[in-house]
Amino acid sequence: FVEEAIGQYRRIEALREEFERAATELEVTVRSPDGLVEIVVTGAGEFRDVVITDEAVDPDRASRNLARAVLAACQAASSAREWARHKLYEEHFRDYRPLSPHPSEELSR
């Protein structure tokens, strides 16, 4: 029994390491609702790119609108990170029954 438990622990640790590597490589692109800002974020939460469209820097457009667009895109990126990690988690650990709720499930309660 102990050897089996140790073997399962090692498999889970290897999956966890693979999960973290995959989360770092996974990229999700989100846009602000008005389309002025685009952000690329990894499953690990790292912002890889921010694109501000030419329309956003139009002199007739208020800078406050651009600030709102950046904030909306950042909020969407945070949500996308959680979604991507949850999907990746399900792929890597679907064969293992959790001992406690997944952190993203705690957020939805």
ZINORWO-V497514 format. One record per helix or strand of 2 or more residues. SS is the DSSP state (alpha for helix, beta for strand). FROM is the first residue (numbers start at 1). TO is the last residue. If there is no record, write none. Layout:
# ZINORWO-V497514
ss->SS from->FROM to->TO
ss->SS from->FROM to->TO
This chain:
# ZINORWO-V497514
ss->alpha from->2 to->25
ss->beta from->27 to->31
ss->beta from->37 to->42
ss->beta from->47 to->52
ss->alpha from->54 to->57
ss->alpha from->63 to->93
ss->alpha from->103 to->107
